[in-house]
Amino acid sequence: MQLPLSFRRQLPAVGVVGATLGAAILLGALAALSGELALLFGLVAMLAASVLLAHRFGVWWMCLLFPLAQTVVVPRQVMGVTGMNPVNILTAATLASLALAWLNARFRHTALGLPPMPRVLLWLYVLPIGLAALHGFSSVDQIPDYYHQIRAIAFEDGGGYLRDVYTRPMFLVVFALLVAMVFRDAPNPRIYIVPSLLAALGLCGLVGYVQVESGLSLNVLGSTHARGVLSGLGMHANEISLLLNTALALALFSLRGARGLTWLALAVCAATFGGTVLLTFSRGGFLGLLVIFVAFLLHANSPRSAAAAVVLAACVAFALPDAVVERASTGVSAGDQSAISAGRADAIWPHVIPVILDSPLVGGGLMSILWSPPARSGVISVAQTHNAYLGLLLDMGLLGFVAVMGFFGWAWTQVRAASREADDPFFQHFFAGAAVTIPLLFVQGISDDRFTPTATQTLMWFGIGAALGYRARMARRRAASDLPTAAP
């Protein structure tokens, strides 16, 4: 017997309310068992319930939370339950909300466009990285106990390995696709830029707080002995500088398309991001600042804008503290290659390159440095190559390297195309800044990070997703304008 049409139309709403109440009851019960974590669970329950009612609200919160996911302010797990953390809960609630919205659209016989799923992303990025993870699955038992003792890794078996090196990082790709969806469909996609920049400002505040609390002078903070001061935040100084440099690129380029209070807010953000990158004393971050400055000069269409940028940069350079200048020039005057690379050129890279040559086509699997011969013999004790290029070749070989580089080349063309196609001056410049975040990864990847997804790349992926969604938005608008109009 078929249900009445009026009742069937109410089923999605009933499902939303039921799912919301179920989530609230479940999390509330867990909160009752947690004692001191009751408030946290209550907030998580309310957030999850509200997200179930509107997936766009969930994406907004993801834009705020994802840039901070690797810091200490976001718990890795709650009540010792593996996988239960704010990032996972928010992502699951957002996807559940999207599924409910899709069911609602089906019941009402309306259309709800799902997140775009570019084939290039799947074939050149998601699939090759997945195959590399499966390739490394059988080698997990060869990892020396040392890495467990220093807590460089959190997994103990193959299942945990796949969770930490593939499933969890791929949440960033899911995040980018959800951003693409809201940029395609939302009435005002600008509102999703706000939480991303707020998260970056929050990270700046954390950096300043830790440095002030350390009681160390700038000269000491800039020394080699103090490189671990910021690591208490959960991110290395190089990782922080990359994340903030991507935020700087978005804010700085957007300035040229902004007006009034928006311009002022973006200017404050750009100044804060740039100043904090300097205070990380990351030489990779300094190089990233140079990339942004050169890209901004090339983007400036008027001599006035270029001249203003040069004058401002000259003033900043003149006012730089001595500690920043000394840190940037470490080893340069003496031509000390080891000092310039912080020991990478003689203590890490020479031991990694022969391993790459052992399996040049397919590599040894994701994070294969952990079970590489130099690691097992104790010659090296690092959990990454400190060079994204060598890391990619080591883990995925030449075939994976070509595939991943091909994806990033395609992604760069998509973001550049979004900048050209945008009919809003703000988004023209915003996407020009988003396009710079990809070369930023390529430059700062010389000394750190990976070409597989990491939390430091969050705003780069935000820009890629936003570009994909905005291009779909413009294509939909052009298609609508080409439809024949009805005769009067």
N, C-alpha and C positions, 0 to 999 in steps of 0.2 A: 504494500500500500504506500503510495507516494504522499509525503507530507505536504500540507497546504503551503502555497507559495509564500504567504505572509510569515508563516512560522520558519520556513527555510531561510528567509531573509534575516531573521533574528539569530539564527544559529551562530554566525561568526561573532556577533557581539557577546552572545552567551559564552562562546569559547574563550574570548579575550578575558571576560570577567572571571570565568572559572580558572583559567591559567594563572591570572594575576593573584587570585585568592589562594590557589594552591602553592604558588611560589612564596607568597607572604607567610602562609602557615608553616611551610617547611623551614624557611629561613628563621622564622620566629621561634620554632621549636629548637633549632640549633642554637639560637641566641640564648634561650633559657638554660641550655646546658653549659654555656660558655662563661657565664659570670661576668668577668671584666670586659669581655668582648661583646656584650649584649648591645651596647650602643652601636658598635660597628656593624653588627649583623642587622640591626634595625634599619640603619641607613642603607645598607646594601639591599635589604628587602624592599624598601620604598623605591629605591632607584630601579631595581629589576622590574618591579611592578609597573612603574611609570614607563619604562622602556617598552614593556610588552604592549602598552597602549599605543605607542607611536615609534616605529623603527627609526624615524628621523631624529627623534630625541636621543635614541641610543647612539646613533652615529655622532651626534654633537658631543656626547660624553666620551666617546671613543677618541675623538679629536683632542680632548683635554687630557685623557688618561694615558694614551699610548706613548706620547713623548716622554712621560715620566715613568714608564713601566719598569725600567731597569734600575731606578733609584730606590733608595731605602724607604721613601714615603709610600711606596706601593708594596704591600706584603706579598711575598712569594707564595705563601700558603697560610691558611687560617685554620687554627685548631689542629695543626699537623696533618691535615688532609691534603694529599698531593693533588694538584690540579685545581683546588678550590682557592682562587684568589680573585681580586676585583676585576682583573683584565679578562680572565676566562669567563667569569659570571656575566660581565657586561657584554662580551662578544656573544655568548650563548643566548642571552636575553634578547639582544638585537636581532640575531638570526631567527629566533622563535617569533619575534614580533613581525619580522618580514614574512615568515611563513604564514602567520595568521592573516596578515594583510593580503597575501596572495589568495588564500582560501576565501576571504571575504569578497575579493574581486571576482573570483570564480562563481560564488553563489549569486552575486548581483549581476553576473554576465557583463562585467566591465573588465577593462584591461589594466594590469599592473606590470609595467616593464621590470623585469628582473635585472640585477646588476649585469653590466656588460662583461663578457668573458672573451677577450681577444685570443685568437688562436696562437698568435705569436707568444703571448705570455705563457700559455700552457705548454707549447711545444719547445720553446727555447729556454724557458726558465723553470717552471714548476716541475715538468717531467724530468729534465736532466738532473736537477737537484735531488728529486725523489729517487732516481736510479742510483745516484752517488750515495745516498743514505742507505739504500738496500745493499749496496756494495760494501759499505763499512760495517754493516750489521754483524757480520760473522767475526769481526776482529775486536769486538769490545772486550773480550776476555783477555786480550793481550796488553791492555792498558796497565802500566805500572801503578802500584798502590800509592805511589807518591802523589799522583794527581788527586786521589781521593783524600789523602791526608791534608793537603793544602786547600781543599775544597774548590779546586779549579773546575771540577765537574760535579754534578749532582746525581747522575744516574749510576746504577749498579749493574744493569743488565741490558740486553738488546732492546727490550721494550722501552725502557727509560731513555735509551740512546735515541731511538726514533722519535720519541716525544720531544726531547730537548733540542735535537739538532735539525729536525724537519717539521714536525707538526706545529710546535709552538712558534718558530720563526715564520711559518706560512700564514699565521694569523695576520701578519703585516700585509700580505698580499690580499687577504680577505678584507682587511681594513681599507686598502686602496680601492677595491671594487665597490665597497659600500659608499665610499666617498664619491666615486664615479656616479653611483646611482643618485645620490642626493644632489650633486651638481647638475645632473641631467634633469631632475624632476622638481626640485625645491623651488618655491617662488623667489626666494632670495638666497642664493648659495653663498653670499658673502658672510653670512652668520657663522658658517663652519670654519672660516679662517680665524675668527676671534678666539675660540678655545685653543687652537693650535699655538697662537702667539702668546696666549696667557700661560700655557704650559711652559713655553720657553722662558717667559719672564719668571715663572716660579723656579725654574732651574737656575736662573741667574741669582735669584735670592738665596737659594741653597748654597751656591758657590761662595757668595759673599759671606754668608753666615758661618760656614765652615772655616773660611780663611780668617775671619775676625776672631772666632772662638779658639783658633790654634795659637793666637798670640804671637805669631811669627811676623817678622818684617817682610817687606816685599823682596828684599835682597835674598833672604833665606828661602822664601817661597819659590823664588826663581831658580834656586840651586838644584843640582842633581839629587841632593840628599832629601829634598822635600817633595819629590815627585809623587809620593803616595798620599799626600795630605787629602786630596780630593777623592781618593779611592773609597773613603768611608761613605761616600754618597751612593756607592754601588756602581759607579762608572769611572773609568780612568780619565785623566785630563784630556787625552787625545780624543776620546769618545765624546766628551762634553763639548769640546771645541767643534767637532764635526756637526753635532746636532745644532749648536747655536749658530754656526756659520750658515747652515741651510735656512734657519729662521731669519738670519740677517739678509740673505739673498731675497727671500720673499718680501720682507718688510721694506728693504731699501729700494728695490725696483718698483714696488707698488706705490711708493711716494709720488712718482711722476704722474700717476693717474688719479691721485687722491686730492681732496680739497677740504678746507676748513678743519674741523676737529679731527676728522679722520687722518688728515695729513699730519697734524700735530701728534696724534697717538702713534702713528707709524714711525715718525721721526724719533720719538722717545724710545720706542721699541728697538729701532735700528741702532741708536746710540748705546743702549743698554746691552744689546747682544754683542756689538763690536767690542765694547769695553770689557765685557766679561770674558770674551775669547782671549783678549790680551792677558787677563788675570789668570787664565789657566796655564800660562807659560808653556803652551804646547807649540812647538815649532811647526808641526803639521798644521795646527790652527792658524799660525801666522802666515804660512804659505797659502792657506785657504782664503784668508783676508785679502791677500794680494790678487788671487784669482778673481774674487768678487769685484775688487776695485777695477781691474783691467776690463772685466766684462761690462761693468757699469759704464766705463768710458766709451767702450765700443757701442753700447746701446744708446748712449746719449746722442740724439740727433742734432742738437744745437751746440754751437761753440760755447754759449753761455753756461749750459749745464756742465759741459766737460771742464770748463775753466773753474767753475764753482767747486766741482769735485776735486780737482787738483789742488786748489787753494786749501780746501778743508783737510785733505789728506796731508798736505805739508804742515799745517798747523798741528794736527794730531801727532805726526812724526816728531815735530819739534818738542812737543809737550810730553812725549813718552818717558816714563820713569827709567832710570838707568838699569834697573833690574830686568826690564823687558828687553832693552837693547842688548844687554849682556847675554841673556838667554838666547835671543835670536842669532847672535853671532858666535855661539859656542863652537869652538873647533874650526871656525872658518878661517881666521887669520893665520892659524898654524897649519892649516891644511890637514888636520887630523880627521881622517875618515871615520875612525871609530867613535870619536867624540861627536861628530856631526850626526851619525846614525844612532847614537846612544848605544853603541855596542852591537847593533844588529848586523852590521857589515862583516864583523869578524867572529861573533859568538853564535849567530843563528843562521843567517842566510847561507854561508858556505856549507853547513851541514844539511840544509834542506835541499839544495839544488841536486846533489847526487841521488837523493831519494826520488825526486821528480823524474830523473832519467831512468829509474828502474821500471816505471810504468808510465811512459810518456803519453799514451793515448787516452787512457781512462782513469788514471790516478789511483789512489788508494782508498777512496771513500771519504765522506764528510768527516772533518776533524781527524784525518788520518795522522796528523802529527803526533797524536797521543800514543799511537802504537808503532810509530816509525822506529827504525833501528837506532837513530840517535837518542830518542826518548827512552827506549828500553835499556840502552846501555848507560844512560845517565849523562851523555855528552851535552844534551840540552834539557832544560827543565821548564820550558814555556809551553803554554797550551794553545798558542797560535803562532803563526809565522811572522807576525808584525809586518806583513806586506801582503796586501790583498791579492796581488797578481801571483806571487809565489804560492799563496794559500790556495788559490783557485786551481792552479796547475797541479799542485800536490794532491788535492782532493778529487779533481774531476778530469785531470789530464787535458790534452790539447783539444779533444772533441768537446768536452764540457766548457773549456775556455772559449772556444769559438762560438758555441751556442749562447752562453751568458753574455759575451760581448755583443753578439748580434742583437740580443734582446735590449740591452741598454742603448744601443744605437737606434733601434726602432723606437724606444720610449722617448729618446731625446727628440726625434723627428715629430712625434705626436705632441709633445709639449710645445715645441716651436710652432707647429701648425695651429694649435689652440691660440697662441699669441697672435698669429696673423689673422685668424678667422674671427676673433672676438669683436663684437660690435660695441663693447663697453671699454673706454680707455683704461679704466682701472684693471680690468682683466687682461688687456693687452700687455700691460707692464707686469702684472702679477705673474702671468705665465712666462714672460721673459725671465723673471727671477727664478721661477720654478725650473726652467731649462738649465740654469746655471748650477743647480744643486747636483746634477748628474756629473758634470766635469769636476765639481768639488769632491765627490766621492773618488773619482779617478785620481785626483791629485793627492788628497789626504790618505788614500789607500796605499800610497807608497810606503808609509810607515805604520799603518794600523788598519783596523777594520777588515771587513770581508765583502765579497761581491754577492754572497748569499744574504738573506734578510737579517738585519740586526736592528735593535731598538734605536741606535744612533741614526739610522736612515729613515726614521718615521716621517719627517717632514718632506723628504725627497719622495717617498711613496705617496704622501698626501698630494704633492704636486702632480705626480703622474696620474693618480686616480682622478683628481680634479680636472686635468686636461682631457682625459678620456670622456668623462661625463659632460664636460662643457662642449666638446666637439659633437657629441651625440645630441646635445641640446640645440646647437646651432643647425645641425642637419635636420632635426625635427622641425625647427622653425622655417628653414628654407623649403622643406617639403610642404608645410602648411601654406606658405605663401604661393606655391606653384599650383595649388588646387584651383580648379575652375570655380568661379563664383556663380551663384544661382541667378537666373534672370529675374529682373524686378517684376 
